[in-house]
Amino acid sequence: MALAVPGLLLGVFLANFSEALPFFFLPAGALSLMFAYFYRETIYAFFALFFIFVFAGAMAFSLYKSKMDLKTQILQEANLSNGFVAKIAREPDKRTDKTFLTLEFCMEDTCTILRGKYYGYKNFEFGDSVKVCGKIIEPENFDEHFNYKGFLLSQAYSKEFLIKKIELVKEGRAFLRALYKLKQYIIAALYDGLSFNSASLASGILLGEKQALLPEYKEAFKKSGLMHIVVLSGYNIGIVASFIFWIFFFLNRRLRALISVLIIILFVLMVGSSLPALRAGSMGALAFLAIALRREADALYLLYLTAFFFILFNPFLALYDPGFQMSFLVTLAIILFANPLQEKILAYFNFLNSYFAELLSSSLLASVFVSPILIYYTGYLSLIGVVANLLVLFVLPFAMLFAFLSALFEVFLPAFNLAFAFIAELLLGYILAISKWAAGLPLATVNLQIASWTVFIFYAGLIIYASRVLWKK
């Protein structure tokens, strides 16, 4: 596994420039195997395995690209203007003036998905079958820093579909509709018990509903380096699962871990089985599964295992999905450097307690290691990110806890919700205030442009170092 992820990534990146280039690694791998066999040297076996994984990465890229090209060809040959029946395969992405739907449909022996765009609002749900009429449109890049077309390919969309007319054919499965309804009840309860801005933030950190944030707060979170807390990540899901693990303290450790895995699976289904949710839920489920099997959860190994399968089956995630890139790289940095950095902080500032030192080390690492990729995608560097993260992260778990309790009591015991809603409002308001304050500081951000190759070299070094650590284990 130590060689698998770096090899796959190199094969994917090389194939993106030239699909023929990585195929030279196959004979190199065969030659290395021959040397390993005749000379009995470990170094030759090391290179042979690495070259094989490079070739595997290139093959994964070629196969995925061919699959997406085939879907594009089928869509171009199909006559969809007269309408077709499709299933809503992911949770609807509802914006202020439009709704995006993931439309899954089959023609002959091939199934594909489209990113449907509908101007207006209709209450369709995940799993529903609908009949749509409209036309296929070519997606366009709307930002010079962000490859939107590539991002759509990483999410398995080959084209977009402008919906002119849509009607319900059949409701989805009762189980999925029940989970989706539960999510809607939680969101509605948050807005009933909290102010609009606090409820918008709570729905983001609990359920990944960042679209509810007002534009001014979205910009503030970006400039202050706090945007990662309002997207569905392994950190957010980890807090939810850890809370469930703690609630069932009266059960044995193995049973509590299995319940946590089940809750993670249900949570991912509830938020619509999007790729970010699947990515974030995978590592959390693996970690708690390791506890259930009475094996110590090696975080680095689990992270590599998750990344390996995601890249193998969808290599475009590594190229075009900022969420996947940042989630993997920041988690990797924290796993590798959090404890050593915490020890250094405690050595130089011995008046600090271990909790604050852990928080400071995680904040520093998250801000530093996410900066290159954020600069590449946004064109500016947040100079206040470390301070903003330090001021916010220590209250985030409590904000999530009391926001969830507030929603729970608002639904079942609204008369007793006042205390929970008050505490949640204070904590969420504090986070919002810090984001606005940090973003409004003079020189909070600096415009900066960096080339993609500098980002690649920086993170390649990090991944190589991580692989060496894993190899020694």
HUJO-V387393 format. One record per residue. RES is the residue in one letter. SS is DSSP state (hx for helix, st for strand, lp for the rest). OMEGA is omega in whole degrees, 0 to 359 (none if undefined). NEAR is the number of other ideal C-beta (glycine too) atoms within 10 Angstrom. Layout:
# HUJO-V387393
{{RES | SS | OMEGA | NEAR} {RES | SS | OMEGA | NEAR}}
This chain:
# HUJO-V387393
{{M | lp | 180 | 16} {A | lp | 180 | 21} {L | lp | 190 | 19} {A | hx | 185 | 23} {V | hx | 177 | 26} {P | hx | 179 | 19} {G | hx | 178 | 25} {L | hx | 182 | 26} {L | hx | 179 | 23} {L | hx | 178 | 21} {G | hx | 180 | 28} {V | hx | 182 | 25} {F | hx | 178 | 20} {L | hx | 180 | 20} {A | hx | 178 | 25} {N | hx | 177 | 19} {F | hx | 179 | 9} {S | lp | 184 | 10} {E | lp | 180 | 14} {A | lp | 188 | 11} {L | hx | 183 | 14} {P | hx | 182 | 26} {F | hx | 174 | 17} {F | hx | 180 | 14} {F | hx | 180 | 24} {L | hx | 175 | 16} {P | hx | 177 | 11} {A | hx | 177 | 16} {G | hx | 178 | 20} {A | hx | 179 | 12} {L | hx | 179 | 14} {S | hx | 177 | 22} {L | hx | 178 | 17} {M | hx | 178 | 12} {F | hx | 179 | 15} {A | hx | 181 | 18} {Y | hx | 185 | 12} {F | hx | 185 | 9} {Y | hx | 177 | 9} {R | lp | 179 | 9} {E | lp | 182 | 13} {T | hx | 184 | 8} {I | hx | 179 | 11} {Y | hx | 176 | 18} {A | hx | 177 | 15} {F | hx | 181 | 15} {F | hx | 180 | 20} {A | hx | 179 | 21} {L | hx | 181 | 18} {F | hx | 180 | 21} {F | hx | 179 | 25} {I | hx | 179 | 21} {F | hx | 175 | 23} {V | hx | 178 | 29} {F | hx | 179 | 22} {A | hx | 177 | 20} {G | hx | 178 | 28} {A | hx | 178 | 29} {M | hx | 178 | 20} {A | hx | 178 | 21} {F | hx | 182 | 24} {S | hx | 181 | 17} {L | hx | 180 | 13} {Y | hx | 179 | 21} {K | hx | 178 | 16} {S | hx | 179 | 10} {K | hx | 180 | 15} {M | hx | 177 | 19} {D | hx | 178 | 11} {L | hx | 178 | 13} {K | hx | 178 | 20} {T | hx | 180 | 15} {Q | hx | 179 | 12} {I | hx | 180 | 15} {L | hx | 180 | 16} {Q | hx | 181 | 10} {E | hx | 183 | 8} {A | lp | 176 | 14} {N | lp | 184 | 7} {L | lp | 184 | 19} {S | lp | 180 | 11} {N | lp | 179 | 6} {G | lp | 178 | 15} {F | st | 180 | 19} {V | st | 181 | 13} {A | st | 176 | 25} {K | st | 175 | 19} {I | st | 192 | 20} {A | lp | 177 | 18} {R | lp | 180 | 22} {E | lp | 177 | 25} {P | lp | 179 | 20} {D | st | 187 | 16} {K | st | 177 | 17} {R | lp | 182 | 12} {T | lp | 186 | 8} {D | lp | 183 | 7} {K | st | 178 | 13} {T | st | 175 | 19} {F | st | 180 | 19} {L | st | 172 | 28} {T | st | 185 | 23} {L | st | 179 | 25} {E | st | 178 | 16} {F | st | 183 | 17} {C | st | 173 | 12} {M | st | 185 | 13} {E | lp | 183 | 7} {D | lp | 185 | 5} {T | st | 175 | 11} {C | st | 180 | 13} {T | st | 177 | 22} {I | st | 176 | 21} {L | st | 172 | 26} {R | st | 181 | 20} {G | st | 179 | 22} {K | st | 184 | 18} {Y | st | 178 | 22} {Y | st | 184 | 11} {G | lp | 182 | 9} {Y | lp | 171 | 13} {K | lp | 189 | 14} {N | lp | 173 | 10} {F | lp | 186 | 20} {E | lp | 177 | 18} {F | lp | 179 | 25} {G | lp | 179 | 22} {D | lp | 170 | 21} {S | st | 183 | 16} {V | st | 171 | 21} {K | st | 184 | 14} {V | st | 173 | 23} {C | st | 181 | 15} {G | st | 181 | 21} {K | st | 177 | 11} {I | st | 177 | 16} {I | st | 179 | 13} {E | lp | 179 | 7} {P | lp | 181 | 17} {E | lp | 175 | 8} {N | lp | 183 | 12} {F | lp | 181 | 7} {D | st | 182 | 10} {E | lp | 182 | 7} {H | lp | 189 | 12} {F | st | 179 | 16} {N | lp | 184 | 16} {Y | hx | 180 | 13} {K | hx | 177 | 14} {G | hx | 179 | 16} {F | hx | 178 | 19} {L | hx | 177 | 18} {L | hx | 179 | 23} {S | hx | 177 | 22} {Q | lp | 177 | 19} {A | lp | 174 | 20} {Y | lp | 177 | 22} {S | lp | 181 | 22} {K | lp | 170 | 19} {E | st | 182 | 20} {F | st | 179 | 24} {L | st | 184 | 13} {I | st | 176 | 23} {K | st | 180 | 13} {K | st | 181 | 10} {I | st | 178 | 20} {E | st | 182 | 11} {L | st | 176 | 13} {V | st | 183 | 12} {K | st | 177 | 11} {E | lp | 181 | 13} {G | lp | 181 | 16} {R | lp | 184 | 11} {A | hx | 182 | 9} {F | hx | 180 | 11} {L | hx | 178 | 19} {R | hx | 179 | 15} {A | hx | 178 | 10} {L | hx | 180 | 20} {Y | hx | 177 | 21} {K | hx | 178 | 12} {L | hx | 178 | 13} {K | hx | 179 | 21} {Q | hx | 177 | 13} {Y | hx | 179 | 13} {I | hx | 180 | 21} {I | hx | 179 | 19} {A | hx | 179 | 15} {A | hx | 177 | 24} {L | hx | 181 | 28} {Y | hx | 177 | 17} {D | hx | 186 | 15} {G | hx | 185 | 25} {L | lp | 174 | 25} {S | lp | 185 | 14} {F | hx | 183 | 11} {N | hx | 179 | 17} {S | hx | 178 | 25} {A | hx | 178 | 25} {S | hx | 178 | 24} {L | hx | 181 | 30} {A | hx | 178 | 32} {S | hx | 176 | 25} {G | hx | 184 | 23} {I | hx | 179 | 25} {L | hx | 191 | 25} {L | hx | 178 | 23} {G | lp | 182 | 21} {E | lp | 184 | 25} {K | hx | 181 | 19} {Q | hx | 182 | 15} {A | hx | 181 | 22} {L | lp | 175 | 21} {L | lp | 182 | 12} {P | hx | 182 | 8} {E | hx | 179 | 12} {Y | hx | 175 | 21} {K | hx | 180 | 17} {E | hx | 179 | 15} {A | hx | 179 | 24} {F | hx | 178 | 27} {K | hx | 184 | 17} {K | hx | 180 | 24} {S | lp | 179 | 26} {G | lp | 184 | 29} {L | lp | 185 | 27} {M | hx | 184 | 23} {H | hx | 183 | 20} {I | hx | 181 | 23} {V | hx | 171 | 26} {V | lp | 182 | 20} {L | lp | 184 | 28} {S | lp | 177 | 22} {G | hx | 179 | 22} {Y | hx | 180 | 22} {N | hx | 180 | 25} {I | hx | 177 | 24} {G | hx | 178 | 20} {I | hx | 179 | 21} {V | hx | 182 | 21} {A | hx | 179 | 23} {S | hx | 177 | 14} {F | hx | 177 | 15} {I | hx | 179 | 18} {F | hx | 181 | 18} {W | hx | 182 | 10} {I | hx | 183 | 13} {F | lp | 183 | 15} {F | lp | 183 | 8} {F | lp | 177 | 6} {L | lp | 178 | 13} {N | lp | 188 | 8} {R | hx | 183 | 13} {R | hx | 181 | 12} {L | hx | 178 | 11} {R | hx | 180 | 20} {A | hx | 179 | 23} {L | hx | 177 | 16} {I | hx | 179 | 18} {S | hx | 177 | 27} {V | hx | 179 | 21} {L | hx | 179 | 13} {I | hx | 178 | 23} {I | hx | 179 | 26} {I | hx | 179 | 12} {L | hx | 179 | 14} {F | hx | 179 | 24} {V | hx | 177 | 23} {L | hx | 183 | 18} {M | hx | 181 | 22} {V | lp | 169 | 25} {G | lp | 178 | 25} {S | lp | 176 | 17} {S | lp | 180 | 19} {L | hx | 176 | 18} {P | hx | 179 | 20} {A | hx | 178 | 24} {L | hx | 180 | 14} {R | hx | 182 | 23} {A | hx | 182 | 28} {G | hx | 184 | 27} {S | hx | 184 | 21} {M | hx | 178 | 23} {G | hx | 179 | 26} {A | hx | 179 | 22} {L | hx | 180 | 18} {A | hx | 180 | 22} {F | hx | 176 | 25} {L | hx | 177 | 17} {A | hx | 177 | 17} {I | hx | 181 | 18} {A | hx | 180 | 16} {L | lp | 177 | 11} {R | lp | 174 | 9} {R | lp | 180 | 9} {E | lp | 181 | 7} {A | lp | 176 | 15} {D | lp | 188 | 15} {A | hx | 182 | 17} {L | hx | 179 | 18} {Y | hx | 180 | 16} {L | hx | 178 | 21} {L | hx | 179 | 25} {Y | hx | 181 | 23} {L | hx | 179 | 17} {T | hx | 181 | 25} {A | hx | 182 | 27} {F | hx | 183 | 17} {F | hx | 178 | 12} {F | hx | 181 | 20} {I | hx | 181 | 25} {L | hx | 183 | 19} {F | hx | 177 | 11} {N | lp | 183 | 20} {P | lp | 179 | 27} {F | hx | 174 | 23} {L | hx | 181 | 23} {A | hx | 183 | 23} {L | hx | 194 | 21} {Y | hx | 182 | 20} {D | lp | 182 | 22} {P | hx | 180 | 18} {G | hx | 178 | 19} {F | hx | 182 | 21} {Q | hx | 183 | 19} {M | hx | 181 | 20} {S | hx | 181 | 25} {F | hx | 187 | 25} {L | hx | 179 | 21} {V | hx | 177 | 22} {T | hx | 179 | 25} {L | hx | 181 | 23} {A | hx | 181 | 21} {I | hx | 179 | 20} {I | hx | 185 | 20} {L | hx | 194 | 19} {F | hx | 185 | 20} {A | hx | 182 | 17} {N | hx | 177 | 12} {P | hx | 180 | 10} {L | hx | 178 | 19} {Q | hx | 178 | 19} {E | hx | 178 | 13} {K | hx | 180 | 13} {I | hx | 180 | 19} {L | hx | 179 | 18} {A | hx | 182 | 9} {Y | hx | 180 | 8} {F | lp | 187 | 11} {N | lp | 178 | 8} {F | lp | 180 | 6} {L | lp | 174 | 15} {N | lp | 187 | 9} {S | hx | 181 | 11} {Y | hx | 181 | 9} {F | hx | 178 | 16} {A | hx | 177 | 20} {E | hx | 178 | 18} {L | hx | 180 | 18} {L | hx | 180 | 21} {S | hx | 179 | 21} {S | hx | 180 | 22} {S | hx | 179 | 21} {L | hx | 182 | 20} {L | hx | 180 | 22} {A | hx | 182 | 26} {S | hx | 184 | 23} {V | hx | 188 | 14} {F | hx | 176 | 21} {V | hx | 185 | 23} {S | hx | 182 | 19} {P | hx | 183 | 19} {I | hx | 176 | 18} {L | hx | 177 | 20} {I | hx | 181 | 20} {Y | hx | 184 | 20} {Y | hx | 185 | 16} {T | hx | 181 | 19} {G | lp | 175 | 16} {Y | st | 182 | 17} {L | st | 176 | 17} {S | st | 180 | 26} {L | lp | 185 | 17} {I | lp | 187 | 22} {G | hx | 182 | 26} {V | hx | 181 | 18} {V | hx | 181 | 18} {A | hx | 179 | 26} {N | hx | 180 | 28} {L | hx | 182 | 18} {L | hx | 187 | 20} {V | hx | 190 | 23} {L | hx | 183 | 18} {F | hx | 178 | 16} {V | hx | 186 | 16} {L | hx | 180 | 19} {P | hx | 180 | 18} {F | hx | 177 | 14} {A | hx | 178 | 26} {M | hx | 182 | 21} {L | hx | 184 | 18} {F | hx | 174 | 22} {A | hx | 178 | 29} {F | hx | 179 | 22} {L | hx | 177 | 16} {S | hx | 178 | 28} {A | hx | 181 | 28} {L | hx | 181 | 15} {F | hx | 178 | 19} {E | hx | 180 | 22} {V | hx | 189 | 16} {F | hx | 182 | 10} {L | lp | 185 | 10} {P | hx | 181 | 13} {A | hx | 182 | 6} {F | hx | 186 | 10} {N | lp | 188 | 22} {L | hx | 183 | 12} {A | hx | 180 | 12} {F | hx | 179 | 21} {A | hx | 180 | 24} {F | hx | 180 | 14} {I | hx | 179 | 17} {A | hx | 180 | 28} {E | hx | 179 | 21} {L | hx | 183 | 14} {L | hx | 180 | 23} {L | hx | 177 | 27} {G | hx | 177 | 16} {Y | hx | 179 | 15} {I | hx | 179 | 24} {L | hx | 181 | 22} {A | hx | 179 | 12} {I | hx | 180 | 21} {S | hx | 180 | 29} {K | hx | 180 | 16} {W | hx | 182 | 15} {A | hx | 181 | 25} {A | hx | 183 | 22} {G | hx | 180 | 12} {L | lp | 174 | 14} {P | lp | 180 | 4} {L | lp | 176 | 7} {A | lp | 177 | 21} {T | st | 178 | 20} {V | st | 177 | 10} {N | st | 185 | 9} {L | lp | 178 | 12} {Q | lp | 177 | 9} {I | lp | 181 | 15} {A | lp | 182 | 9} {S | hx | 183 | 9} {W | hx | 178 | 9} {T | hx | 177 | 12} {V | hx | 181 | 16} {F | hx | 181 | 15} {I | hx | 181 | 12} {F | hx | 183 | 15} {Y | hx | 175 | 19} {A | hx | 178 | 15} {G | hx | 179 | 10} {L | hx | 182 | 17} {I | hx | 177 | 18} {I | hx | 178 | 11} {Y | hx | 178 | 13} {A | hx | 180 | 22} {S | hx | 178 | 20} {R | hx | 178 | 10} {V | hx | 181 | 12} {L | hx | 180 | 20} {W | hx | 181 | 11} {K | hx | 180 | 7} {K | lp | none | 9}}
